[in-house]
């Protein structure tokens, strides 16, 4: 039997910390100036975030054909999510994207390794996904758009793909931050043409520039530095499941900062997510 990785507890902490940073995105966007549409925000977020990761990695990139697939995964994740939100609303788009990501990653991992996922991961993921659904989508399924849901699942697949590609390269000995910098810079390049149709002029104001920098540096640069380090020591399905702490963070911040209330069913969802994360971490 292989000895347990002594860095596992710190890797779990890094994944949860990344999720906390991901969860600040919505609260930061509330302060964006008028005209900051999802397309231009997403493109600039990837650009600033990719450059931040590149700076942390000291300019190193990991060049391979597989990394092109990883960059495509990042682009599909970002684009699919924003398009899904436009059609279904934030709640359902977020729930389907975040809920499908861990499941699809687990399926990809099982097919590639020809192993059945660990029971603790399956139970923990099921509990957390159910909790996310309670937190964000109770009572709103009737307004769901089929195409929007499909786009959200595509976003979840993009998330699963770039995480799996990154995990493979990190396992082969590549630097985790350089790996993440490569896929995010690549994703930014793929989405850059959309700025021709969605003007980023809002970034020229002080508030707009601040929002763009904070989104890129904090929710991508710092968050995915931690995420990549977690991938070095944990399986990709485990890391993605642990990041289901993100919607809990977003909901709590919305309640405290934006004064959006959390329904009783939402609090039950928070509890389910936390139990699921504990089960996943113990496994």
MOGIZI-V635631 format. One record per backbone hydrogen bond with DSSP energy under -0.5 kcal/mol. CO is the residue of the C=O (numbers start at 1). NH is the residue of the N-H. E is the energy in kcal/mol with one decimal. If there is no record, write none. Layout:
CO/NH/E + CO/NH/E
This chain:
5/8/-1.9 + 7/11/-2.5 + 8/12/-2.5 + 9/13/-2.0 + 10/14/-2.3 + 11/15/-2.4 + 12/16/-2.3 + 13/17/-2.5 + 14/18/-2.4 + 15/19/-2.0 + 16/20/-2.0 + 17/21/-1.9 + 18/22/-2.7 + 19/23/-2.1 + 21/24/-1.3 + 22/25/-1.7 + 24/28/-2.2 + 25/29/-2.4 + 26/30/-1.3 + 27/31/-0.5 + 28/31/-1.3 + 29/32/-1.9 + 33/36/-1.5 + 35/37/-1.8 + 37/41/-2.4 + 38/42/-2.4 + 39/43/-2.3 + 40/44/-2.4 + 41/45/-2.5 + 42/46/-2.1 + 43/47/-2.3 + 44/48/-2.9 + 45/49/-2.3 + 46/50/-3.1 + 47/51/-2.2 + 48/52/-2.0 + 49/53/-2.6 + 50/54/-2.3 + 51/55/-2.1 + 52/56/-2.4 + 53/57/-2.3 + 54/59/-3.2 + 55/58/-1.5 + 57/60/-1.1 + 61/63/-0.7 + 62/64/-0.6 + 64/68/-0.7 + 65/68/-0.9 + 65/69/-1.1 + 66/70/-1.9 + 67/71/-2.5 + 68/72/-2.2 + 69/73/-2.1 + 70/74/-2.0 + 71/75/-2.3 + 72/76/-2.8 + 73/77/-2.5 + 74/78/-2.6 + 75/79/-2.9 + 76/80/-2.7 + 77/81/-1.7 + 78/82/-2.0 + 79/83/-2.4 + 80/84/-2.2 + 81/85/-2.5 + 82/86/-1.8 + 83/87/-1.2 + 84/88/-2.8 + 85/89/-2.1 + 89/93/-1.8 + 90/94/-2.5 + 91/95/-2.5 + 92/96/-2.8 + 93/97/-1.9 + 94/98/-2.9 + 95/99/-2.5 + 96/100/-2.3 + 97/101/-1.8 + 98/102/-0.8 + 99/103/-0.8 + 100/104/-2.9 + 101/105/-2.3 + 102/106/-2.4 + 103/107/-2.1 + 104/108/-2.6 + 105/109/-2.6 + 106/110/-2.4 + 107/111/-2.5 + 108/112/-2.5 + 109/113/-2.3 + 110/114/-1.5 + 110/115/-0.9 + 118/122/-2.1 + 119/123/-2.8 + 120/124/-2.6 + 121/125/-2.8 + 122/126/-2.2 + 123/127/-2.4 + 124/128/-2.3 + 125/129/-2.9 + 126/130/-2.2 + 127/131/-2.2 + 128/132/-2.5 + 129/133/-2.3 + 130/134/-2.2 + 131/135/-2.3 + 132/136/-2.1 + 133/137/-2.5 + 134/138/-0.5 + 137/140/-2.0 + 140/143/-1.3 + 141/144/-1.7 + 145/149/-2.6 + 146/150/-2.2 + 147/151/-2.4 + 148/152/-2.0 + 149/153/-2.3 + 150/154/-2.2 + 151/155/-2.1 + 152/156/-2.3 + 153/157/-2.3 + 154/158/-2.5 + 155/159/-2.3 + 156/160/-2.2 + 157/161/-2.7 + 158/162/-2.5 + 159/163/-1.9 + 160/164/-2.1 + 161/165/-2.7 + 162/166/-2.2 + 163/167/-2.4 + 164/168/-2.3 + 165/169/-2.0 + 166/170/-2.6 + 167/171/-2.6 + 168/172/-1.3 + 169/174/-2.1 + 170/173/-1.6 + 175/179/-2.0 + 176/180/-2.2 + 177/181/-2.7 + 178/62/-0.6 + 178/182/-1.9 + 179/183/-1.9 + 180/184/-2.2 + 181/185/-2.5 + 182/186/-2.3 + 183/187/-2.1 + 184/188/-2.2 + 185/189/-2.0 + 186/190/-2.0 + 187/191/-1.7 + 188/192/-1.4 + 191/194/-1.8 + 192/195/-2.1 + 193/196/-1.7 + 194/197/-1.2 + 194/198/-1.3 + 200/203/-2.2 + 201/204/-2.0 + 202/205/-1.1 + 205/209/-2.8 + 206/210/-2.1 + 207/211/-2.4 + 208/212/-2.5 + 209/213/-2.5 + 210/214/-2.8 + 211/215/-2.7 + 212/216/-2.3 + 213/217/-3.2 + 214/218/-2.4 + 214/219/-0.9 + 215/219/-0.8 + 216/220/-0.6 + 216/221/-3.1 + 217/222/-3.2 + 218/223/-1.5 + 220/224/-2.8 + 221/225/-1.0 + 222/226/-1.9 + 223/227/-2.3 + 224/228/-2.2 + 225/229/-1.8 + 226/230/-2.3 + 227/231/-2.0 + 228/232/-1.1 + 229/233/-0.7 + 230/233/-0.9 + 230/234/-1.4 + 235/239/-2.0 + 236/240/-2.4 + 237/241/-2.1 + 238/242/-2.3 + 239/243/-1.4 + 241/244/-1.8 + 242/245/-1.2 + 243/246/-2.1 + 244/248/-0.6 + 245/249/-2.3 + 246/250/-2.6 + 247/251/-2.5 + 248/252/-2.4 + 249/253/-2.6 + 250/254/-2.3 + 251/255/-2.0 + 252/256/-2.1 + 253/257/-3.5 + 253/258/-0.8 + 254/258/-0.5 + 254/259/-0.5 + 254/260/-2.4 + 259/261/-0.6 + 263/266/-0.5 + 263/267/-1.9 + 264/268/-1.9 + 265/269/-1.9 + 266/270/-2.4 + 267/271/-2.2 + 268/272/-2.3 + 269/273/-2.6 + 270/274/-2.3 + 271/275/-2.3 + 272/276/-2.8 + 273/277/-2.6 + 274/278/-2.0 + 275/279/-2.4 + 276/280/-2.4 + 277/281/-2.7 + 278/282/-2.2 + 279/283/-1.7
